[in-house]
């Protein structure tokens, strides 16, 4: 079934939408259009135009695929039963709201950093349609309803703020307009965060969406990029309260079978943002005291996906990519002579290569989201270029020779 024919079977999918949604269950034969193969010759700070454009085309296709769709919503009356596009005119595709949001982040990042991509004109036209003022205002009204106060908390919220951050301070006429259009929903989510964090008594440690360490790291990046010191202070205080005294994390308990996050390394990735370098190195030594051995004895090892057509099992491809960016960012935060720096970088590269081969597989279960994790792993963690955009030359290797 092609993406275009898939859009025409809306009635059957709407019936499925009104039934309890189970992530990972897809109609037989549903895939995004793709070559079925992925250009896997990528490395940190190195992204060719060919690979970038393939990922852009993948996202462009997926963000307009309305069905299948998972909508984990609370309904208080029958009038709220609507199609995904009626509820979310900006972010209705990619199977779920958060995947659509971070798919838009992929398009913005690629357009900003690689403006001469063959798909650049289509990216601009698509973003113009999706990120219109009217569309985002409708979504802000949806999120403002009390029964939706926990919808996409905090994973989707964090990715939306990452999208806003990517548009921040980009002196491009289209980007300036898109950035302004995002503000109504941004305000709602900021209010939700301000209300939620003081009530969160314990961190959520899990290898999927609700992991607190991941969300706090993204919120801290956002707060600094858009100059919200009050939010930065709250996030920093929360991180210290939850994680400062952590010791001897059971690394060998990860991963679980459906994980796309390492809660362990998300936490470390957060704390490298929170603590001064020397204090972070000391904290890391207590948090994962056996890390040097575990990075080489098979405990922290890239994993294989047993079935790319299973929406839960393909999460493991994301785990490789999540570990890649976390391990790399943690290594970059350590002193140059720290004994863990090289083992972390070597493991990060191995995880990157293991994860990126699953991007653009031809199966929608992974194709609706994995390009985001791959792009984030390649371009984001702990880089000197700041909080937005790729390095100056996205197709060139980093100048440092430390990540061999």
C-alpha positions, 0 to 999 in steps of 0.5 A: 500500500502506497502512502497516497492510497493509505490516506484514502482508507480513512473510515476504517482507520477512524473506527480503529482510532476510536478503539483502545490504541496499542503502540506497535500495532499497524495494519498489514503492509503499511509502510512509508515510501522509502528505498528500503535501505538507509545510507549508513555511512555517517559519523558524528558531525558528518552528514552528507547532503545525500543522507540528509535529503533522504531523511528529509524526504522520509519526514516530509512523507510521514508528517502528512500520513494521518493514519494509522494514528495513536491518540492517547486522549481522555474524552469527556463527551462524544463531541471530542471524538475527532480525527487526528487532523481535526484535533491537531492540524499542525502535528497530525501525522507520523503516527502520534503527536510527539513523532510529528513534532520532532519530525518538524524539528528534523526539517527545521534543523536540516533547512537551517543548516543545509539550506541547499538541499534538493528538498529545501523548497518542499520543506519550506512549503510544508512547514508553511502549511503545518506551522500556520498561526491558525493551526498552532492556535487550535492546538494551543486551545486543545492543550489548554483543556484541563482533561488534556493537562497530562497529554504528551507530558513531558516527552512531547512537550520537550520536543515541541520546545526543542522545535521552538528553540531550533527556530530561535534567533534564526534570521530567516523570514520564514523562520521568524514567522514560524517562530512567532506562530509557535508561541501560543502553544509554547505559552500553554506548555510552559504553564503546564511545566511550571505547574507540574514540576513542583508536584513531581515528587520522584523522578520517572526512570523508564526506557520510554517516553516518560523518562524524567531525565531526558525531558529535564535535559531538553528543558534546560537546553531550551530555557538557556537558548530562549533566556528563561532563567527562572525555568532553568533554575527550576529544572536545575533544582529539580535535577539536583533533588532527584539525581545528585545523590544517585550511586551505583546505577544497575547498568546491567538491568538495561535495556528492557525489551521495548526501550528506546531510552537508556534512563541511566545515560539520560540521567548522566546526560542531564547532570553534565548540563547541571554540574561543573565539569570537575563535580560532574566527573566525581558524580559520574564515578559514583553513579556508574563506578564500573563504567570502564569495564562495562563499556568493554565487557558487553554490559553496555553494548549496541543491540540488534532489532529482532523485528523491524516490523514490530513497533515496540521491538524496533524501539531498540534501534532508538536505544542505540541512537539515544545511547550514542548521543548520551555517551558522546555528550558525557565524554565531551563533558569530562576533562581531556585526560579522564580515563572514561573519555575514550571508552565512552567515545568509542562506544558512542560511535559503535552505538551510532553505527548500530542504530543508524542502519535502521533509519529508512528501512521501508517499515513505518514502525520505525520510519515514522520517528528514527530519523529524529534520533539519528539526526540528534545523535549525529549533530547535537550532544555537547557540541561547541556550536551551541544549542541550535543548528549543525556545525558550520559544515555539516558534511565535514568531520569535526576538527577534533581527532578524539573520537576514534 
